[in-house]
Amino acid sequence: MENKPKSDDFGTFLESVQRSAKPETPSKNPMRIMTTLSRFGTVDLLKLMAVVDIPPTELLENVKSLQAAGLVKMDESVKGGVIELTVEGVQMAQTIITSEEEQA
């Protein structure tokens, strides 16, 4: 009599939880941040957080990724920090806004 291995129910469960925890569609938060910055110019980080309504940790992750891409710059010497678009960021934001207007 052969012993067939039982299916790994916990492994299957863990995979399904991990899949559901990861968003399958890309986040629109970086675009929201960029369009907000294009409207307001230089923005205090706390004001940006309130306007785009993104949790603080997620906002910082998005800002860091935009900063790494050269689209935003942040001045942390000011209390609370301020953030603004770079020249490349302004061009990208204009492209995003134009694309959104065409879709509307």
N, C-alpha and C positions, 0 to 999 in steps of 0.2 A: 504494500500500500504506500503510495507516494504522498508526501506532505506538501500540498500546494501552499505557497506563501499567501497569507491573507493580504488583501489590499491595504495599503497604508492609509487608513482613513484620516489620521491626524495630518499626514503630509498633504493630502488632498485638501483638507480643511484649511491648512496654513497657506497653501498656494492661492486658494480662493479669497482668503482674507487679504493677502498681500496684493492681489490683483484689484480688489475693490478699494484698497487704501490708496493706490496710485491712480491719479487722474489719467484717463486715456486720451483726453484732449489737451492740447497745450493750454496753459494758463493765459488768460487775457489780461492779467494784472500788469505785466510790463507795458502793454499798450495803453491801459488806463492811466498808469503813472506818467507815461510820455505825453499823452494828450492833455492831462491836467497841467503838467509843467509847461506845455506849449501855450496854454491859456493864461497861466498866472506868472510865468517867467521864473524868477528866483522864489522858492517857496521854503518856508520853515518846515523841517521834517515832521513836527507834530501836526502842523496844519495839513500837510500832505496826507498824513495818516488818517486824519478826520475826513478829508474830502474824498479820498478813494475808498475808504471803509474796508481796509485790508488789515488783518491781524498784524501786530508789530513785527513778529519774527518773519512772517511771510513778506512783509513790506521790505524789511532789511535785506532778505535774500534776493528779492527782485531788484532792489537798488544796487546791490553789489554786482549782480549779473549785468545790469545795464552799464554800470561803471566799468566793469571789465571789458565790455564791448566798446567802450569809448563813447557812449551815447549820453551819459550824464556825468556831472562832476559834483562832488560834495565838499563843502567847506565845514569842517568840524571844529574850527577855531571859534566859531560863533556859538553861543549857548544854544543847545538843542540841535545845532547843525542846520545848514541850509543846502538845498539841492537845486541844480539848474541843468538844462540841456546844454550839451556841447554843440558846436556847429553841425557835426554829423547827426546829433540827436534832433536838432531842429529840422533838418532835411528829412529824417526818418519820420518824425511826428507829422510833418506836412503830408508825406506820402500816406500815412495811416489815416489821417483826417480826410484826405481826398478820396481814399478807397472807401471809407465809411459813408461819405456823402454819395458816392456813385451807387452804393448798394441800397441806399434809402429810397 
